[in-house]
Amino acid sequence: MKSTLLSLAMTGLSLAMVLPAAAKPAPAPTAGSIHSYILLDRTGSMSGIWDEALGSVNAYAASVGEAEEGEIEGADIKTAVTLAVFDYQESLQFDVLRKAVPAEDWTDVTNDEANPRGMTPLFDAIGRVISLAEADKPEKAVIVIMTDGHENSSKEITRDGAKAALDRAKANGWEVVFLGAEFASFGDADAVGMSASKTMAVGQGRMQDSMSALAKKSRAYGKGEEAEIVFDEADRAAADEEGVKERKGQ
């Protein structure tokens, strides 16, 4: 009897060694999320490029919500976009035109909703958009600041206050980028601690393509495929950064 049991045990062991192990089910892909906050300068000097600036925001929203070819089904990310515009008229005017809109539900922002006017309270607006993001508490966020001019009218916070707000954003692991709309003077961006790798001048006629490309970088960051967002030489060439510098004498 013992020899029979031993023989059976040895046979089972031999089969276990030659037969493949049952495949374990692959873990289900999980969806992440990314919230983009676009802070758009609405001041009077934006008049000549306003339509293009609005078009670039709409292009960003479309691109950040669009899956890349070959993305694994179910491993997609949830995308939301907030748009705020700002200027100064007797006080800071900070209007949120879209609040946490899923990219797939985005409706194009138009001239009927905002027009260029006023002065540039850049530091105040930075403080406000960071506060907006902090209230939302997203795990991952991209804050896009687009302006065509220098700070000239903030009353609520100083340059140091704006820098402190951006430092808090960075401490949360959020990405902040600064775009000069047909504008290449980044003294204000430098003053609030922006890295040169995260600032870029974008020429007239190039804004929509540049914002679409930025949206793809934002999506990659949201999915964990890229640790951060930086502008490389190809991005700068596509944005005609050197052309902006030549036209603006910088």
C-alpha positions in Angstrom: 0.0 0.0 0.0 2.8 2.4 1.0 4.6 1.7 -2.3 1.4 2.4 -4.3 0.9 5.8 -2.6 4.6 6.7 -3.1 4.3 5.8 -6.8 1.2 8.0 -7.2 2.9 10.9 -5.4 6.0 10.6 -7.6 3.7 10.5 -10.7 1.9 13.7 -9.6 5.3 15.4 -9.0 6.5 14.5 -12.4 3.4 15.9 -14.1 3.6 19.1 -12.1 7.2 19.5 -13.4 6.3 19.1 -17.0 2.9 20.7 -17.3 2.8 24.5 -17.5 1.5 26.4 -14.5 -2.0 27.9 -14.9 -1.6 31.5 -16.1 -2.6 34.1 -13.6 -5.1 36.6 -14.8 -3.5 39.9 -15.7 -4.3 42.8 -13.4 -7.0 45.1 -14.7 -5.6 48.4 -15.9 -6.4 51.3 -13.8 -7.4 54.8 -14.9 -5.6 57.8 -13.6 -6.6 61.5 -13.8 -5.1 64.8 -14.8 -6.7 68.3 -14.2 -5.4 71.1 -16.4 -5.7 74.7 -15.2 -5.3 77.3 -18.0 -4.7 80.9 -16.9 -5.2 83.1 -19.9 -4.2 86.8 -20.1 -7.3 88.8 -21.2 -5.6 92.2 -21.2 -5.9 94.8 -23.9 -2.6 94.0 -25.6 -3.9 90.5 -26.4 -6.4 92.0 -29.0 -4.3 91.1 -32.1 -4.0 87.4 -31.1 -7.1 86.9 -29.0 -9.0 84.6 -31.5 -5.9 82.5 -31.9 -5.4 82.3 -28.1 -8.9 81.1 -27.6 -8.5 78.6 -30.4 -5.4 77.3 -28.7 -7.2 76.7 -25.5 -9.9 74.8 -27.3 -7.2 72.8 -29.1 -5.6 71.9 -25.8 -8.9 70.6 -24.4 -9.5 68.5 -27.5 -6.0 67.0 -27.5 -5.7 66.3 -23.7 -8.8 64.2 -23.9 -7.8 62.3 -27.1 -6.2 58.9 -26.7 -3.0 58.3 -28.6 -2.9 55.5 -31.2 -2.1 52.2 -29.5 -3.2 53.2 -26.0 -4.4 50.2 -24.1 -8.2 50.1 -23.6 -9.1 50.6 -20.0 -5.7 52.2 -19.2 -7.0 55.6 -20.3 -7.0 58.6 -17.9 -9.8 60.9 -16.9 -9.1 64.5 -18.0 -10.6 67.7 -16.8 -9.9 71.3 -17.9 -10.5 74.6 -16.0 -10.1 77.9 -17.8 -9.7 81.2 -16.1 -9.1 84.6 -17.7 -7.8 87.7 -16.0 -7.2 91.5 -16.3 -7.3 94.6 -14.1 -10.1 97.2 -14.1 -10.2 99.0 -10.8 -9.4 95.6 -9.2 -8.4 92.1 -10.3 -10.9 90.6 -12.7 -10.6 86.8 -12.5 -13.3 84.9 -14.3 -13.6 81.1 -14.5 -15.1 80.4 -17.8 -14.9 76.6 -17.5 -14.6 74.7 -14.2 -13.4 71.1 -14.1 -15.0 70.2 -17.4 -14.2 66.6 -18.6 -12.3 67.0 -21.9 -14.9 65.0 -23.8 -17.6 67.4 -22.7 -15.7 70.6 -23.5 -17.6 73.3 -25.5 -15.4 75.8 -27.3 -14.8 79.1 -25.6 -15.7 82.0 -27.8 -15.5 85.8 -28.0 -19.0 86.0 -26.6 -17.6 85.0 -23.2 -14.5 87.2 -22.9 -12.7 90.0 -24.8 -9.4 91.7 -24.3 -9.3 94.7 -21.9 -7.5 96.2 -19.0 -4.1 95.8 -17.5 -1.9 92.8 -16.3 -2.2 91.7 -12.6 -0.1 88.6 -13.3 1.0 87.9 -9.7 -2.6 88.3 -8.4 -3.9 85.9 -11.1 -1.2 83.3 -10.4 -2.2 83.4 -6.7 -5.9 82.9 -7.6 -5.4 80.0 -10.0 -3.2 78.2 -7.5 -5.8 78.7 -4.8 -8.4 77.3 -7.2 -6.3 74.1 -7.7 -5.6 73.8 -4.0 -9.3 73.8 -3.3 -9.8 71.0 -5.9 -6.9 68.9 -4.5 -6.2 67.0 -7.7 -3.6 64.3 -7.5 -2.0 65.5 -10.7 -2.4 68.9 -12.2 -0.9 71.0 -15.0 -1.1 74.7 -14.7 -0.6 76.6 -17.9 0.0 80.3 -17.7 -0.3 82.2 -21.0 0.4 85.9 -21.2 1.8 88.5 -23.7 3.0 91.1 -21.2 4.6 92.1 -18.0 3.1 92.3 -14.5 1.9 95.8 -14.0 -1.1 96.0 -11.7 -1.3 93.4 -8.9 -2.7 94.5 -5.6 -3.5 91.3 -3.7 -0.1 89.6 -3.6 3.5 90.5 -4.3 6.0 88.8 -6.5 7.2 86.8 -3.5 3.6 85.8 -2.8 3.2 84.5 -6.4 6.4 82.6 -6.0 5.3 81.1 -2.8 2.0 79.9 -4.4 3.9 78.3 -7.3 6.3 76.7 -4.8 3.2 75.1 -3.1 2.0 73.8 -6.4 5.4 72.2 -7.1 5.5 70.7 -3.7 2.2 69.0 -4.5 3.9 67.4 -7.5 2.0 69.6 -10.0 3.5 70.8 -13.2 3.6 74.5 -14.1 4.5 75.9 -17.5 4.6 79.5 -18.7 3.9 80.5 -22.3 4.7 83.8 -23.9 2.0 84.6 -26.5 4.1 86.4 -29.2 6.1 87.4 -26.2 9.6 86.4 -25.2 10.5 88.4 -22.1 10.4 86.0 -19.1 11.7 88.2 -16.4 8.4 87.8 -14.4 8.5 84.0 -14.9 12.1 84.0 -13.7 11.2 86.1 -10.7 8.6 83.7 -9.5 10.9 80.7 -9.8 10.0 79.3 -13.2 12.7 77.0 -14.7 13.8 78.0 -18.2 12.9 74.5 -19.4 9.3 75.2 -18.5 8.9 78.6 -20.3 8.5 79.1 -24.0 7.7 81.9 -26.4 5.0 80.9 -28.9 4.6 82.8 -32.2 1.5 84.1 -33.8 0.2 81.3 -36.1 1.8 78.6 -33.9 -0.4 78.7 -30.8 -2.9 76.0 -31.6 -0.3 73.4 -32.6 1.9 74.3 -29.6 -1.0 73.9 -27.2 -2.0 70.6 -28.8 1.5 69.4 -28.3 1.5 70.6 -24.7 -1.7 68.7 -24.1 -0.1 65.5 -25.2 2.8 66.1 -22.8 0.2 66.8 -20.1 -1.5 63.5 -20.9 1.8 61.6 -20.8 2.5 63.1 -17.4 -0.9 62.2 -16.1 -0.5 58.6 -17.2 2.9 58.4 -15.5 4.8 58.0 -18.8 6.7 61.2 -18.2 7.9 62.5 -14.8 7.6 66.1 -15.8 6.8 68.5 -18.6 9.7 70.3 -20.3 10.0 72.1 -23.6 12.8 70.8 -25.9 14.4 72.1 -29.0 11.7 70.6 -31.3 9.0 72.2 -29.2 10.7 75.6 -29.5 11.3 75.3 -33.2 7.6 74.4 -33.8 6.5 77.4 -31.7 8.8 79.7 -33.6 10.5 80.9 -30.4 13.5 82.4 -32.2 11.1 84.3 -34.6 9.3 85.8 -31.6 12.6 86.9 -30.1 13.7 88.5 -33.4 10.3 90.3 -33.8 10.3 91.5 -30.3 14.0 92.4 -30.2 14.9 90.0 -27.4 
